Amino acid sequence: MCLYKSLSDAEFCEKVYEILFSHCSKEHNIQDKLECYFLRSFSSINKRFKRVTRRTIFEVFNEIMAEKAISMLKEKQCFEVMLDLGFKYESNFARWLKTIKGKNPSDITG
């Protein structure tokens, strides 16, 4: 376990990014993972992260997931990617990707 207050802002953000990358799926509860690691409330973790990066943890998490989705769509079918990322419906996945990246899955695969 690391000590929340003993980490520099750079070390703290690096660890948050590491946790986000390693749990890149909607199935994973990022809030719980971060709270468990830092032994702090998600609210306080997100406040510190936003103070340093000017972005919320969920904004960064969605960006990471969208980048992963785009790279996966180049190799897999849309339904495989959406299931791998934890989406239940293809329409929700397509709308989410369009919102985050401005692209439909068909723009990437086709």
C-alpha positions as CSV (number, residue, x, y, z in Angstrom):
1,M,0.0,0.0,0.0
2,C,1.2,3.5,-0.7
3,L,0.7,6.5,1.4
4,Y,-1.6,9.0,-0.3
5,K,0.0,12.1,1.2
6,S,3.6,11.0,0.8
7,L,3.3,10.8,-3.0
8,S,4.2,13.8,-5.1
9,D,1.5,15.0,-7.5
10,A,3.4,13.4,-10.4
11,E,3.7,10.1,-8.7
12,F,0.1,10.2,-7.6
13,C,-1.1,10.9,-11.2
14,E,1.2,8.2,-12.6
15,K,-0.4,5.6,-10.2
16,V,-3.9,6.7,-11.1
17,Y,-3.1,6.3,-14.8
18,E,-1.6,2.9,-14.1
19,I,-4.7,1.7,-12.3
20,L,-7.0,3.1,-15.1
21,F,-4.9,1.4,-17.8
22,S,-4.9,-2.0,-16.0
23,H,-8.7,-1.9,-15.3
24,C,-9.9,-0.7,-18.7
25,S,-13.4,-2.1,-18.8
26,K,-16.8,-0.9,-17.7
27,E,-17.1,-4.0,-15.6
28,H,-14.4,-2.9,-13.3
29,N,-15.4,-0.4,-10.6
30,I,-12.6,2.2,-10.9
31,Q,-13.8,4.0,-7.8
32,D,-13.4,0.9,-5.6
33,K,-10.0,0.2,-7.1
34,L,-8.7,3.7,-6.4
35,E,-10.2,3.9,-3.0
36,C,-8.7,0.5,-2.1
37,Y,-5.3,1.5,-3.3
38,F,-5.1,5.0,-1.8
39,L,-7.2,4.3,1.3
40,R,-9.1,7.6,0.6
41,S,-12.6,8.4,-0.7
42,F,-13.0,8.6,-4.4
43,S,-14.1,12.2,-4.0
44,S,-10.8,13.3,-2.5
45,I,-8.8,11.2,-5.0
46,N,-10.7,12.8,-7.9
47,K,-10.3,16.3,-6.5
48,R,-6.5,15.9,-6.2
49,F,-6.3,14.4,-9.7
50,K,-8.4,17.2,-11.2
51,R,-6.4,19.9,-9.4
52,V,-3.2,18.5,-11.0
53,T,-4.5,17.5,-14.5
54,R,-7.5,19.8,-15.0
55,R,-9.5,16.7,-15.9
56,T,-11.6,14.3,-13.9
57,I,-10.7,10.6,-13.5
58,F,-13.8,9.6,-15.5
59,E,-12.8,11.9,-18.4
60,V,-9.4,10.3,-18.6
61,F,-10.9,6.8,-18.1
62,N,-13.3,7.3,-21.0
63,E,-10.4,8.5,-23.2
64,I,-8.3,5.5,-22.3
65,M,-11.2,3.1,-23.0
66,A,-12.0,4.9,-26.3
67,E,-8.4,4.5,-27.5
68,K,-8.5,0.9,-26.6
69,A,-11.8,0.4,-28.4
70,I,-10.4,2.1,-31.6
71,S,-7.3,-0.2,-31.6
72,M,-9.4,-3.3,-30.9
73,L,-11.9,-2.4,-33.7
74,K,-9.1,-2.6,-36.2
75,E,-8.7,-6.3,-35.3
76,K,-12.0,-7.5,-34.0
77,Q,-15.7,-7.3,-34.8
78,C,-17.7,-4.5,-33.1
79,F,-19.7,-6.9,-30.9
80,E,-16.5,-8.5,-29.6
81,V,-15.0,-5.2,-28.7
82,M,-18.2,-4.0,-26.9
83,L,-18.4,-7.2,-24.9
84,D,-14.6,-7.0,-24.1
85,L,-15.1,-3.4,-22.8
86,G,-18.2,-4.3,-20.7
87,F,-21.0,-2.9,-22.8
88,K,-24.3,-4.9,-23.1
89,Y,-25.7,-3.3,-26.2
90,E,-24.0,-2.3,-29.4
91,S,-26.1,0.9,-29.7
92,N,-24.8,2.1,-26.3
93,F,-21.3,1.3,-27.3
94,A,-21.6,3.2,-30.6
95,R,-23.2,6.2,-29.0
96,W,-20.5,6.3,-26.3
97,L,-17.7,6.1,-28.9
98,K,-19.3,8.8,-31.0
99,T,-19.6,11.0,-27.9
100,I,-16.0,10.5,-26.8
101,K,-14.1,10.3,-30.1
102,G,-16.6,11.6,-32.7
103,K,-16.5,8.4,-34.6
104,N,-18.9,5.5,-35.1
105,P,-17.5,1.9,-34.9
106,S,-18.2,1.5,-38.6
107,D,-16.0,4.5,-39.4
108,I,-13.1,2.6,-37.9
109,T,-13.8,-0.9,-39.1
110,G,-15.1,0.0,-42.6
